[in-house]
Amino acid sequence: MSQGDLASYFFHQGTNFRAYDYLGCSLKMVDGKYEYTFRTWAPNANSVGLVSDFSGWYKPIKFSRATDNGIWELVYTSDISLELMPYKFRIVSASGVHDKGDPYARFSRSGADGASLIFTDNSFKWGDKAWLSHRRKTICESGNSYMATPINIYEMHMGSFMRHEEDNRYYSYLELADILPGYLKKMGYTHVEFLPLQEYPFDGSWGYQVCAFYAPTSRFGTPNDFRHLINSLHKAGIGVIMDWVPAHFPKDEWGLYEFDGSPLYEYQGRDRKESRSWGTRFFDLGREEIQSFLISNALYFFREFHIDGLRVDAVASMIYLDYDRMPGEWVPNAYGTNENLEATAFLRKLNTSIFAEFPDALMIAEESTAFGGITHPVSEGGLGFNMKWNMGWANDFYDYVQLDAVFRKYNHKALNFPIMYAFNEKYCLPISHDEVVHGKKSFINKMEGSYEDKFKQARTSLMLMMTYPGKKLLFMGTEYGQFREWDFANSLEWFMLDYPNHKYFRDYTASLNHFYLAHRELWELDFNPEGFEWILADEADKNSVVYKRLDKRGRELYVALNFSGGTQYLTIPTARGLRFESLFDTGDFSPEQKTVQIEKTGSGYIAHLSLPPYSGIIYKKINANKKIKI
C-alpha cells in the first residue's frame, strides 16, 4: 500500500492526525518546476475543478477521483512559484455549482470572498526552545500534584485590543509582537488567550464563526507573522492559548457548509444539524473523516505554531442532544438520555491524541453545565480536559457584587458555596469577554455603589479571584477598570489611564498578579483540598470571609475580605507566640488596621482583624519576636 493509500485509509478511519499533509495544497520541486498537488474530500460531488488567478476563474481545471471514498486530486505544474495566489474548488453536484474555499488551506483571504491562498513557506526559524523546556517542566504532573504552577491568563480579542488612532486600523501580528510580550510580562501574566484567530468572514462573530480552520486570519498578517508573534511571546516567558471552535461553523457559501452540495461536515439529521440561536451548523462528530479533520487541526497548531493550549468553545452544545432545542426537537440516544455519545467519544479521542504527543498541553473546556468528569482522565471515564472554566462561580459572584451591600448577606453563598465543589474539577476562574459585552456592563461597572466604591469593590473582587483555588483568567481592559462595555469594532479605551483612579487600579492589578506569582500558597495546590481551609465562612451579616491558602510544605497565607460598606471587626483563632504580618492589601488600610491585635482568652488566643469598607488583606503568621511590618 502506497503512502497516499495509507493516508487515505487512515483519513477515512478517523485516525489520520496529519490530514493536512495529505489534503489541501502541497508543493514539491520536480526538475526545476513547481508541482502543486491539490486534494479535497467531496464524496457527493459529480465533479471538482480548480479555479484561480493562475488558471482562470471561468473554466475550471478538472480533478480526478483518487479514491472510491470521495478523495479528488489534481497535480498542477508551474514554471513559477504560485505562493500567495488565490484559488477555490468548483464543486458540481446534484444541487448545482458551488465555489468553495479549501478546507485545509493554510492561508485565506478574509471577508466575504473567502478565497484560499497558496502558502507553502516553511522558512520560519523558531527561537523558543527554552520556553518549551520550561513548559514541559511546569505543566506536567509532578509528584503528588498536578499543574503546581501559577497560571494567570490575559484573555484578549486581537482586533480590539489596540487600534491605530488615525484610521482605526488593526495592529498587525508583527506590531503586537513589539508591544504585547512586554506589557503582559510587566502586568504579571503567564499566558495570553486569543479569541479565535482561524479565518472568519464576519467581524461581529468575534471569530467564533470559523470558515477556514487551518488558516490564521489574514486580518493581521501572514501565518509566519503569527508565528513571529508567538515566538516573541515565548521568548518573554508568556504562553499562548488559542480559542478553538470544534462545535459549529457558519453557513457562508464558500465555507464548509454543505461542502459537496449536501451535508458533509455537518450532521445530516434535522435533530442535530443546526443551531437555532447561532444560525450555524454542528460538526458531525461521529463521522470518521470529521474526526481526522478536527483532531489534525488541533495538532496542527500545536506542531506548526507552537501554541501551548486550546480553550475549547461551547462544549455544552456538543455533549447535549437537547442543547438549544425544545421538547420534541431532539431524539434521545440509545440509552434514552440526552448525552451526545458521539461527541463525548470524540472529545475523549481528541484529548487522548493531544496529550499523547503534547503531555504539557493545556486543554481547557468552556462548559457551562454540571456534566460530570470534564477534567477527569479518560481512563477514569472522564472527558480528559485538564482545566474547565468555572462559569458557575463567575455568574454567582457577579450577581453578588451587583447587590446593594445591605442585601448581600442574603446571598452569602456566592462567597462560600464555590468551595463546596471547587475540587470536583480542575477549574480556571474566568472574568471573561462573555460577561463584559453590550448589556452586561463592564466588570468594574457591575459593582454596586458610587464611583469610588466601585474601584474599592473591584480591587477586593480581584483579590478574591486571585486567592481562591483555581487558575486565573481576566479579559483585556478589566485590568485598568474600563467602564465602557467591550466593543469588538473599536480599541480599548487606553486613554482612561490618564485618570488617576484607573492608573492606580492597573498598578494594583499588576502588583496583585506579581504577588500571586511569588507565593506558592496561592497556586501549588489549586486542585487539592489540602490547599484551602476556611477560617470564617459564615459571616453573612458582615459580608466577610477569612480563609487560608497552603502550599505543599504547609506554609500558610491568611486572606480576609470585607464586601460590606462599613468597617468590619473579625476575630479568628490563633496560637501563643504568633503574630500576623501584613503582606498585601487593597490599599484602604491605615497602619493601625494592618496591625493584628492578639488577645488571650480562657480557651486560648484570638486575633482581632479590622477591615475597612470593601477591602481585603493578606497576612502570614510570624514568630512573636519578629518585628511586624506595616
Salt bridges, closest charged atoms under 4 A:
ASP21 OD2 - ARG18 NH1 3.77
ASP21 OD1 - ARG106 NH2 3.62
GLU35 OE2 - LYS28 NZ 3.76
GLU73 OE1 - ARG39 NE 2.58
ASP79 OD1 - LYS33 NZ 2.37
ASP99 OD1 - ARG90 NE 2.72
ASP113 OD1 - LYS88 NZ 3.90
ASP113 OD2 - ARG109 NE 2.65
ASP128 OD2 - HIS234 ND1 2.85
ASP128 OD2 - HIS306 ND1 2.87
GLU155 OE2 - HIS433 ND1 2.65
GLU166 OE2 - HIS164 ND1 3.82
GLU166 OE2 - ARG169 NH2 3.48
ASP167 OD2 - ARG169 NE 2.71
GLU175 OE2 - HIS164 NE2 3.11
GLU199 OE2 - ARG219 NH1 2.79
ASP203 OD1 - ARG219 NH2 2.83
ASP243 OD1 - ARG311 NH1 2.82
GLU253 OE2 - HIS98 ND1 3.03
GLU258 OE2 - ARG281 NH1 3.18
GLU266 OE2 - ARG281 NH1 2.92
ASP271 OD2 - ARG272 NE 3.98
GLU274 OE2 - LYS251 NZ 2.79
GLU274 OE1 - ARG281 NE 2.83
GLU289 OE2 - HIS12 ND1 2.87
GLU289 OE1 - ARG287 NE 3.57
ASP308 OD1 - ARG135 NH1 2.75
ASP308 OD2 - HIS234 NE2 2.62
ASP313 OD1 - ARG311 NH1 2.88
GLU329 OE1 - ARG276 NH2 2.50
GLU342 OE1 - ARG272 NH1 3.09
GLU357 OE1 - ARG303 NH2 2.87
ASP360 OD2 - ARG135 NE 3.05
ASP360 OD2 - ARG136 NE 3.35
GLU366 OE2 - ARG311 NH2 3.78
GLU367 OE1 - LYS388 NZ 2.99
ASP434 OD1 - HIS433 NE2 3.36
GLU435 OE1 - LYS440 NZ 3.81
GLU485 OE1 - HIS438 ND1 3.66
GLU493 OE2 - ARG484 NH1 3.44
ASP507 OD2 - LYS503 NZ 3.01
GLU524 OE2 - ARG520 NH2 2.52
ASP526 OD2 - LYS471 NZ 2.89
ASP526 OD1 - ARG549 NH2 3.18
GLU533 OE1 - LYS548 NZ 3.55
ASP551 OD2 - ARG555 NE 2.61
GLU556 OE2 - LYS548 NZ 2.89
ASP585 OD2 - LYS594 NZ 3.35
ASP588 OD1 - ARG459 NH2 3.19
GLU599 OE1 - HIS608 NE2 2.58
